[in-house]
Amino acid sequence: MNLNVNLGRTVYFDFVCHTGLGAVSDADSTPTVEVFEDDTDTTVYALTATKRSSKTGNYRVPVACTAANGFEIGKSRSEERRV
């Protein structure tokens, strides 16, 4: 996914967890998200996802795209979810 986001904005990502057989399921532990700069493996921002109420296996994470969180104009970021 490629997004152009203005510095200072918050972007929300939703994702669903599945069992090994593909069924929707709540995670065994709270999922985490890491944001990486450009093509490096250096984490610039890490956060914890929040379970969406009454939705099995559904999680949301707000990513505040601010300078304080390591975001810069002209740089790209990628995110990785871990369960």
C-alpha positions as CSV (number, residue, x, y, z in Angstrom):
1,M,0.0,0.0,0.0
2,N,1.3,3.4,-0.9
3,L,-0.1,6.5,0.8
4,N,0.8,10.1,0.6
5,V,0.1,11.6,4.1
6,N,0.7,15.2,5.2
7,L,3.1,15.5,8.2
8,G,1.0,16.0,11.4
9,R,-1.9,13.7,10.3
10,T,-2.9,10.4,11.8
11,V,-3.6,7.4,9.6
12,Y,-5.6,4.4,10.9
13,F,-4.8,0.9,9.8
14,D,-7.2,-2.0,10.4
15,F,-6.3,-5.7,10.1
16,V,-7.7,-9.1,10.9
17,C,-5.9,-12.0,12.5
18,H,-6.4,-15.6,11.3
19,T,-5.7,-19.1,12.7
20,G,-3.3,-21.4,10.8
21,L,-6.3,-22.8,9.0
22,G,-7.5,-19.4,7.8
23,A,-10.4,-18.8,10.3
24,V,-10.8,-15.3,11.8
25,S,-9.6,-15.4,15.4
26,D,-8.5,-13.1,18.2
27,A,-4.7,-12.9,18.6
28,D,-3.0,-14.9,21.4
29,S,-1.2,-11.8,22.4
30,T,-1.7,-8.1,21.6
31,P,-0.4,-7.4,18.1
32,T,2.3,-4.8,17.6
33,V,3.2,-2.6,14.6
34,E,6.6,-1.3,13.6
35,V,7.2,1.6,11.1
36,F,10.4,1.5,9.1
37,E,12.2,4.3,7.2
38,D,12.7,4.0,3.4
39,D,14.3,0.7,2.6
40,T,16.1,0.2,6.0
41,D,15.3,-2.3,8.8
42,T,15.5,0.4,11.4
43,T,12.3,0.9,13.4
44,V,11.4,4.6,13.6
45,Y,8.1,4.1,15.4
46,A,6.6,1.2,17.3
47,L,3.1,0.9,18.7
48,T,0.5,-1.6,19.9
49,A,-2.7,-2.4,18.1
50,T,-6.1,-2.1,19.8
51,K,-8.8,-4.8,19.5
52,R,-12.0,-3.4,18.0
53,S,-14.9,-4.2,20.3
54,S,-17.3,-7.0,19.3
55,K,-15.3,-7.8,16.1
56,T,-13.5,-11.1,16.3
57,G,-9.8,-10.9,15.3
58,N,-10.2,-7.3,14.2
59,Y,-7.6,-4.7,15.3
60,R,-6.8,-1.1,14.6
61,V,-3.7,1.0,15.0
62,P,-3.4,4.8,14.7
63,V,-0.1,6.0,13.2
64,A,0.5,9.7,14.1
65,C,2.7,10.9,11.2
66,T,4.6,13.6,13.2
67,A,8.2,14.7,13.4
68,A,8.3,13.6,17.1
69,N,7.5,10.1,15.9
70,G,10.3,10.1,13.3
71,F,8.4,11.1,10.2
72,E,10.0,13.6,7.7
73,I,8.9,15.3,4.5
74,G,10.3,13.5,1.5
75,K,10.9,10.1,3.3
76,S,8.9,7.0,2.8
77,R,7.8,4.6,5.5
78,S,6.6,1.0,5.6
79,E,4.8,-0.8,8.3
80,E,4.8,-4.3,9.6
81,R,2.2,-6.0,11.8
82,R,3.2,-8.7,14.3
83,V,0.9,-11.0,16.1
